[in-house]
Amino acid sequence: MPPRLNLASAFRALSLRSTTPAAGPGISQPLLSQKLAAPVARRFYSDNLTPNSNNESSSSSQIASSPGQLPPSSSSSSSKEVGEQQQQQQQRHNEDNLDALSRLEMVAYGLNPFNARKEGHKYGLPSLPLPSELHKDHRYDDVMGQITRLLMKDGKLSKAQRDMAMILNYLRTSPAPKTNPARPLIPGSPAPHFLPLDPVTYLRVAIDSVAPLVKIRGFRGLAGGGRNLEVPAPLAARQRRRTAFMWILDAVQKRKSKGSGRKMFPTRVAEEIVAVVEGRSTVWDKRAQVHKLGTATRANLMNSQIKNFL
């Protein structure tokens, strides 16, 4: 059932305020610039609690009119100084308002209201042309960007980026690896106890250390009797890293699963990367096998038929 409407209480809640009469045909309204130029009381962040100059002059006249008392000279001079400070402050506010209105008019006409030479920039303008590392497509490390896209499945780049973030977090929080002298890391890599401080460098060192230098190409029928003639071929930097990481993914698939969940796959990849740095991964055996086969088949490069293909 709807509540009863009490008209008396409703009218009592209304607040009636007197309004100024509208401008008639014979009354002219002041312009906006005249309103701003006139000294009016304004309210900003807080009310001005200092008394007005009119009140101060009236109070000083009352003190002077009282019998037997004379106004001190110090109080009159201080009141004049306060009045001058208020007038200067009001004038500054009026100038700021006029400046803001002029800028709004420039915006309305489609002009730029800010002058870069006069206003200045907070961080300064970059020098042109921009370097390649400032481009949005090159804002990440090249190795991390390539490995992230190798992790991607079915075009789900955002999921691959989350997996890469989990891998880097695992490398950052893991203890310092214990390297194997029989399987040294790539020359120029930092000390093992510095690797967890920079997980991107950790990932780069692990992949570049097991990346093969060559690949084995087979030319059908050139060995005689329909057999393939195997020839070593050099690899570029991106090809070497792609081959090394595909070997790491094959080793990850052979690892024993520790459970299910979206964190299990990146955890297994990170564990395999740590095993590569410590020399415990089977990827080192694949690299040694490819290099051994390339050394054995390098004599095939002198074949006269191979020179036509290379």
LINWO-V611806 format. One record per pair of residues at least 4 apart in sequence whose ideal C-beta (glycine too) atoms are under 8 Angstrom apart, sorted by the first residue. I is the first residue (numbers start at 1). J is the second residue. Records with the same first field share a line. If there is no record, write none. Layout:
# LINWO-V611806
I->J, J
This chain:
# LINWO-V611806
5->10
6->10
7->11
8->12
9->13
10->14
23->27, 28, 29
30->34, 35, 38
31->35
32->36, 101
33->37, 98, 101
34->38
35->40
36->94, 97, 98, 101
37->94
39->87, 90
41->48
42->90, 93
43->47, 48
50->82, 86
51->55, 56, 59
52->56
53->57, 79, 82, 83, 86
54->58
55->59
56->60, 79, 82, 83
57->61, 79
58->62
59->63
60->64, 71, 75, 76, 79
61->65
62->66
63->69, 71
64->69, 70, 71
71->75, 76
72->76
73->77
74->78
75->79
76->80
77->81
78->82
79->83
80->84
81->85
82->86
83->87
84->88
85->89
86->90
87->91
88->92
89->93
90->94
91->95
92->96
93->97
94->98
95->99
96->100
97->101
98->102
99->103
100->104
101->105
102->106, 113
103->107, 113, 114
104->108, 113
105->109
106->111, 112, 113
107->111, 113
114->119
115->119
116->120, 121
121->125
126->130, 134
130->134, 135
132->138
133->138, 139
134->138, 139
135->139
138->142
140->144, 145, 148
141->145, 200, 204
142->146
143->147, 200, 203, 204, 207, 241
144->148, 164, 200, 203
145->149
146->150, 238, 241, 242
147->151, 164, 203, 207, 241, 245
148->152, 157, 160, 161, 164
149->157, 160
150->242, 245, 246, 249
151->160, 163, 164, 269
152->156, 157, 159, 160
153->159, 160
156->160
157->161
158->162
159->163
160->164
161->165
162->166, 262
163->167, 265, 266, 269
164->168, 266
165->169
166->170, 263, 266, 267, 270
167->171, 199, 203, 266, 269, 270, 273
168->172, 199, 200, 203
169->173, 199
170->174, 266, 267, 270, 271
171->195, 196, 199, 202, 203, 270, 273, 274
172->196, 197, 199
173->196
174->196, 270, 274
175->196
176->192, 193, 195, 196
177->192, 195, 274, 277, 278
178->192, 278
179->183, 184, 185, 192, 277, 278, 279
180->184, 278, 279, 280
182->279
183->279, 284
184->209
185->189, 205, 209, 277
186->205, 208, 209
189->201, 205, 209
190->194, 195, 198, 201, 205
191->195
192->277
194->198
195->201, 202, 205, 277
196->202
198->202
199->203
200->204
201->205
202->206, 273, 277
203->207, 273
204->208
205->209, 277
206->210, 273, 274, 276, 277
207->211, 241, 244, 245, 248
208->240, 241, 244
209->276, 277
210->244, 247, 248, 276, 281, 283, 284, 287
211->235, 240, 241, 243, 244, 287
212->235, 240, 243, 244, 286, 287, 290, 291
213->234, 235, 240, 291, 294
214->232, 233, 234, 235, 290, 291, 294
215->232, 233, 235, 239, 243, 290
216->230, 231, 232, 233, 290, 293, 294, 297
217->230, 231, 232, 233
218->228, 229, 230, 231
219->223, 228, 229, 231, 305, 306, 309
220->226, 228
221->226, 227, 228
222->228, 229, 303, 305, 306
223->227, 228, 229
229->300, 303, 305, 306
230->293, 297, 300
231->297, 300, 301, 303, 306, 310
232->293, 294, 295, 297, 298, 301
235->239, 240, 243
236->240
237->241
238->242
239->243
240->244
241->245
242->246
243->247
244->248, 283, 287
245->249
246->250
247->251, 283, 286, 287
248->252, 269, 272, 273, 276, 281, 283
249->253, 269
250->254
251->255, 272, 281, 282, 283
252->265, 268, 269, 272
255->268, 271, 272
257->264, 268
258->264, 267, 268
259->264
260->264
263->267
264->268
265->269
266->270
267->271
268->272
269->273
270->274
271->275
272->276, 281, 283
273->277
274->278
275->280, 281
276->280, 281, 283, 284
279->284
282->286
283->287
284->288
285->289
286->290
287->291
288->292
289->293
290->294
291->295
292->296
293->297
294->298
300->306
301->306, 310
302->306
303->307
304->308
305->309
306->310
